[in-house]
Amino acid sequence: MDFIILIASAFGGGLFGALVGALPAFIMVGIIGLAGLTAGAGAADLVGNVAFGSFFGPHIAFAGGVAATAYAHNKNKIESGGNILLPMAKLNDHMTLIVGGIFGVLGFLINHIYNIVLEIPTDTIAMTVFTSGMIARILFGKTGLLGKKCTDGNRVFVPTKESGVFLITMGLGAGIISSYYAVTTGLVVLGFLVSATTLIFTQMGHPVPGTHHITLVSASAAVASGSILIGALFGILSALLGDLIGNIFNSFCDSHIDPPAGTIFLLSFVIFVFL
């Protein structure tokens, strides 16, 4: 397909992600991806070209929604630049949507460079999502890349004992189940797609945590090593690293830099290189 057409499609995908909201756009990755796995011959089209392509690819639609939200906050149109649940259609502002489209194109180009030009051995889509969030923070944020200093001096980076045990437990459980299905079915993305779909409950206001970094990394590790236990171990590492990245980049800040994306690309690099 003509490269210019792909770029134009990415603009539309980023704009659409802003229109419906960053998290709703990501939830659609799970829904369409799961549908694609049951679509027989059309599975590759739905999964590769729709769920992870220009329509709902996280590096395009989610990243576009994140950037549009940060821009809208910069222009004092919304209260929080980190509210990725909020559809930008609410604002009835064309420039906010255009920013989403521009970041959709940016996401397409960055991923192309990471994946095709530089051939970085990692999940380049996740790496692009993380990079895009950092660019949006630099362009539209006012709190700095790492957030402003905590006024009461109690900013934490590592989990407490209680929350740490919870994260380990969550990572172990989600990692084992995702690893099991990845090894027995060969579908590495199955757990990821299920996790993405469960975020529909987060969108509804329920305290459902993101687990897609856990299920994807653990499945990748399990398939690469041939061991469900290794996958479970990477599930625990994913839960802990995701919390650390969130505390570093998303504390006392005014936009969203995606911790699961950071976790996925960092641990995917370890898996691709060493396993």
Secondary structure, 3 states (H helix, E strand, C coil): CCHHHHHHHHHHHHHHHHHHCHHHHHHHHHHHHHHHHCCHHHHHHHHHHHHCCCCCCHHHHHHHHHHHHHHHHHCCCCCCCCCCCCCHHHHCCHHHHHHHHHHHHHHHHHHHHHHHHCCCCCCHHHHHHHHHHHHHHHHHCCCCCCCCCCCCCCCCCCCCHHHHHHHHHHHHHHHHHHHHHHHHHCCCCHHHHHHHHHHHHHHCCCCCCCCHHHHHHHHHHHHHHCCHHHHHHHHHHHHHHHHHHHHHHCCCCCCCCCHHHHHHHHHHHHHHHHC
